[in-house]
Amino acid sequence: MVELDRVLNPIAKHMNSCYESLFPDLCQYPQFSFNRAMIILWKKKVYLKIKSNLIDSFVTLLREQRAEEIKIGKSKCKDFSCLSVLCTSDTNNSELLARFVQSVVDLSVNELTVHYLGSTKAQLHEPYEELNKVVLQQTRYACRCPFRDFYHKAGESMRIKCCRETLESDYKMLENIVLPCTLKEVCQLKQNHMEKYFRYYIQRRLSQFKKEQRVTPAIDL
């Protein structure tokens, strides 16, 4: 498609020149290009028709890949029984996920946004914008699974360590799949879950400490 756009570029330049002459008072950006036209047609005629199936497949593969990271965490901490709610798979899907995300990015960029893909403040429109929401939604689910067990069995340092290592492993996995702007939001979600758990953990330990203080007999000096 890029090569075809290069070959047809002279025609596009003539079309843009005619537009500027006929409509000098109208917006001149973005200019016409066959690459842009083909992307718009591809999104409308192909991508939108199979979008739901693609997103469903992406979610399935993402959960499977996260399950691989969870299995590593479970091997380090046997108390991670709650993590079995995620599906399990022995397949490494990172490369396939990354290729799909890159294809979606290609359909979402223009002449301006393509220069900011490496920025955490990049703003991409559809279809990546929707994929970004899906990743965040799945991240909320993935974070709640380990912490749900912690809320009922708080107090073991090994469990805290295993959860932290699992979240770090998940970050490294996503780092090779999604854009930095999505990764930034994912990190914020995980930080919120960690803060929520530690507040609960500290409150529970403080409550236990106060109970122990009340039942401990005073020592006469």
N, C-alpha and C positions, 0 to 999 in steps of 0.2 A: 504494500500500500504506500509505503514511503517512496519507493522508486517510481511508482505511478504518479504520485503527487509531484515529484521532481520533473518528470517528463511533461506533465500538463501545466507546470508552473507558468510558462509564458502566456498561455491562454488565460490563466487566472489573473495575471498582471494586467492584461488588456481589459478584462472584465472590471477589475477594480478601478482602472483608469477611466473607463466609461462611466462608472458609477459616480466617481468624484466630479466628473464634468457635468453630468446630468443632475446630480443632487448635492451641490456643494454645501448646502446649509444643513444637511442631515449628518447624523453620526457616521464617522468613517471607520469605526472600529467595532467589532473585529472585521478585518477584511476577508473577502471570500478566498477560500482555498479548496481544492478538491479533496484534500485530506480531511478537512473539517466536514465537508459535505458527506463524505463516505462514512465518517464516524457517526454523524447524525442519523444517516440511513441505517447503519448497522444496529444502532441502539433501538430504533423504532421498529425495524423489520425483523430483527433477529433476537437481540438481547432481551427486550421487554417481553417477548413471547415465552421465553424459557427462564426468565429471571427467578421465579419462585422455586423451580427445580434446582437451579444453580445455587441459590441461597441455602436451600435445605441440605444439599450435598456438602456445601461449605461448612455448615453447622455440624453435620455428622462427622466430617473429617477433623474438624477442630476439637470436638469432644474426644474423639479417639486419640488424637495426638496429646491432648492434655491428660488423658487416662494413662498414657505411657509415663508422663512425668509423675503422676500420682502413684503409680506402681513402684517407682523408685523411692518415693517418700514412705510408702507403706512398708517397704523392705527395711527402712531405717527405724520405723516406729510402728510396732504391732498394734498400737491403739488407734490406728487410722482406719478402723472398721467402717466409719461413716463414709469414707471415700469410695466405697464400693457402689454407691449410687450412680457413679459415672460408668459409662460403657468402657469395656476394655478391648484393647487391640494390640497386636504385636507389630503393626505396620507403621513405618515412619512416613507420615504424610506431610512433613514440613515443606518439602520441595514442591509438592503438588499444590499446597495451600498458597505458597509464595507466588507460584506461577499464575494462579487464578487471580490473586490480589493485584499482581502487576498488570494483568489483562484488564481488570476493572479500572485501574488507575489510568491506563492508556485511553480508556473511553471517557475519562473524567477531566483530563487536563486540557488547557488551551495554551496559547502563546505566552501568557503571563504566568499562570499557576505552575507551569512546568518547571520554572526556575526556583520554586519554593518547596519542592517535594521533600527536601531534607530538613525543612524547618518545622519546629513543633507548633508553629502558628499557621501553618498552611491550611487553606480553606478550599476544599474541593467540592464540586457539586455532584449530582447524580452521575453514575451509579455508586461511586465510592462513598458518598455521604450516607447512603442507606447501609452499605456494608460496614461502615464505621459504627453505626448504631447496633448492628447485629453483634459485632465483636464485643462491644461494651455490655450488651445484654447478657451474652454468654459468660463474660468475665464476672459479672455480678453473681451469676449462678455458681460458677466455679469457686468463687471466694466463699460463698455461704456454706458450701458443703463441709469443708474442714472446720470452720468456726462454729457450725451448729453443734458439733460434738463438744467443742471446747466450752461452750456456755454451760454445759451440764457436767463437765468433768474438769473444771479449771483447777490449776494448781500444780501441774507437773511441768517442770522446766523442759523435759525432753520433748513433750508434745508441742510446746511453744517453738522450740528449735526446729522440729520437723516441719511445722507449718510455715515458718519463715523460709526454710530451704526450699519447700515446695513452691512458694510464691516466687522466689528468686529464679527457680528453674523455669517456671511458667513465663517469666519476663524474658529470659534469654531465648525461649522458644518463639515468642511473639516478635521479638526484636528482628528476627530473620523473615518475618511474614508481612507485618503491617507497616504503615508509614510512621515516622516519628510523632506526627500530630495525634495519631490514634494511641500510640504507646504512652504518650504523656497523660492522656485521659485514663488509660488503664492503670497507670501507676497511682493516680489520684484515687481511683476506686479502691485499690488494694490498701493504700495508706489509710483510707477511711475505715476499712474493715479492721485493720490492725489496731487503730486507735480505739475503735469500739470495743474490741476484745480486751485490750489492756485496761481500759476503764472498768470493764466488768470484773476483770481479774483482780485489780487493785481493790475495788469495793468489796469483793468477796473475801479477800485475804484480810482486809481491815475489819470486816464484820466478824470473822473467825477469831481474830486477835482480841477484839473487845469481849467476845464470849469467854475466851480463855482467861482473860483478866478478871472477869466477874466470878468465875468458879475457882480460881486459884486462891487458896487460903493465905491470909496475910502472915508474914513472918515477923515475929517479935524480936527486936534487936536488944 
